[in-house]
Amino acid sequence: MDLTDIISISGKSGLYSVVGQSKKNIIVESIQNGKRFPTFSTNRISALKDISIYTYEGEMLLSDVYRKIHEKEGGGKTIDHSESPEQLRRYLEEIVPNYDKEQVYNSDIKKLFQWYNLLHDAKKLKLKENKDKKETVGKAENNKT
């Protein structure tokens, strides 16, 4: 999943797309309603491409978790974030069976599914093209001739 330029701003609900920046702030646009506003360095900003989920083997990028959900759901929406914590945890365990149950809180799981559905509704869930795969296919086709 390509989550480049998608951010979360602490204290504000929803997700935002970075559309520009100046010396003192960045301009963001809500992915839900398209409203633009500046956000400043005093705001705590998290880039979704840098967020990961704890597993017993290390960490898994949010983009990889979203890719798995996207594949499981056939590109559709996933479980609603307002379901019970037990249901959300069961679903997450289907996607990431080795997630760290002590370090991943219910609020994290709720946010994970809420963000996925927001991105889905805004048509921002873009699968990343795998350059290596493209190059391999291209080389294989060239070798056929």
C-alpha positions in Angstrom: 0.0 0.0 0.0 1.2 3.5 -0.8 0.5 5.7 2.2 2.9 8.4 1.2 1.6 11.9 2.1 -1.2 10.6 4.4 -0.9 11.8 7.9 -2.7 11.8 11.2 -2.8 14.9 13.4 -3.0 14.4 17.2 -6.2 16.0 18.6 -8.0 16.0 15.2 -10.1 13.2 14.0 -9.6 11.7 10.5 -6.8 11.5 8.1 -5.1 14.2 6.0 -3.2 14.5 2.8 -0.2 16.8 2.6 -0.8 19.2 -0.3 1.9 21.8 0.3 4.3 23.4 2.8 6.0 26.6 3.7 8.7 27.6 6.2 6.5 27.5 9.3 3.7 25.0 8.4 2.3 22.4 6.1 -1.0 22.6 4.3 -3.1 19.6 4.7 -6.4 18.5 3.2 -9.0 16.3 4.9 -9.5 13.1 3.0 -13.1 13.0 4.1 -14.4 16.5 3.2 -11.5 18.1 1.2 -11.1 21.1 3.6 -7.6 22.6 3.6 -5.9 24.2 6.5 -2.4 24.8 7.8 -0.9 22.7 10.6 2.1 23.8 12.6 5.1 22.3 14.2 3.3 22.5 17.6 0.9 19.8 16.3 1.9 16.2 16.7 1.9 14.7 13.2 2.3 11.0 12.3 2.9 9.9 8.8 1.1 6.6 8.1 4.0 5.3 6.0 6.1 5.4 9.2 3.6 3.6 11.5 4.0 0.0 12.3 2.4 -2.7 14.4 4.3 -4.7 17.0 4.7 -8.4 16.3 6.6 -11.0 18.3 9.3 -11.1 15.6 9.7 -7.2 15.3 7.4 -4.7 13.6 5.2 -4.8 10.6 4.5 -1.6 8.6 0.9 -0.4 8.5 1.1 -0.5 4.7 1.8 -4.3 4.9 -1.1 -4.8 7.3 -3.4 -2.8 5.0 -2.2 -4.8 2.0 -3.2 -8.0 3.8 -6.6 -6.6 4.7 -7.1 -5.4 1.1 -6.4 -8.9 -0.2 -8.6 -10.6 2.4 -11.5 -8.2 1.6 -11.0 -8.3 -2.2 -10.4 -4.5 -2.2 -13.6 -3.8 -0.1 -14.1 -2.3 3.3 -13.2 -4.1 6.4 -14.8 -4.7 9.9 -16.2 -1.5 11.4 -14.1 0.1 14.1 -17.1 0.3 16.5 -17.3 -3.5 16.8 -16.3 -5.0 20.2 -12.6 -5.1 21.1 -12.8 -8.9 21.1 -14.1 -9.0 17.5 -11.5 -6.5 16.3 -8.7 -8.5 18.0 -10.0 -11.7 16.4 -10.0 -10.1 13.0 -6.5 -8.6 13.4 -5.3 -12.1 14.5 -6.6 -13.5 11.1 -4.5 -10.8 9.3 -1.4 -10.7 11.6 -1.4 -13.9 13.6 1.8 -13.0 15.4 0.9 -9.4 16.5 2.1 -8.6 20.1 -1.1 -8.8 22.2 0.5 -7.0 25.1 1.9 -4.0 23.2 -1.0 -3.5 20.7 -3.8 -1.8 22.6 -7.5 -1.9 21.8 -7.4 1.8 20.8 -4.6 1.0 18.3 -6.6 -1.7 16.7 -9.7 0.5 16.5 -7.7 3.2 14.9 -6.1 0.8 12.4 -9.5 -0.4 11.1 -11.0 3.1 11.2 -8.2 4.5 9.1 -8.4 1.6 6.6 -12.1 2.3 6.0 -11.5 6.1 5.8 -8.8 5.4 3.2 -11.1 3.0 1.3 -14.0 5.5 1.2 -11.6 8.3 0.0 -10.2 5.9 -2.7 -6.7 6.4 -1.2 -5.8 2.7 -0.9 -3.3 2.4 -3.7 -1.3 -0.8 -4.1 2.4 0.0 -4.7 3.8 -1.3 -7.9 6.6 -3.7 -7.2 9.6 -2.5 -9.3 11.5 -5.7 -8.9 8.5 -7.7 -10.1 8.1 -5.4 -13.1 11.8 -5.7 -14.0 11.7 -9.4 -13.7 8.6 -9.7 -16.0 10.3 -7.3 -18.4 13.5 -9.3 -18.5 11.6 -12.6 -19.0 9.6 -11.1 -21.9 12.9 -9.8 -23.5 14.5 -13.2 -23.1 11.6 -14.9 -25.0 12.4 -13.2 -28.3 
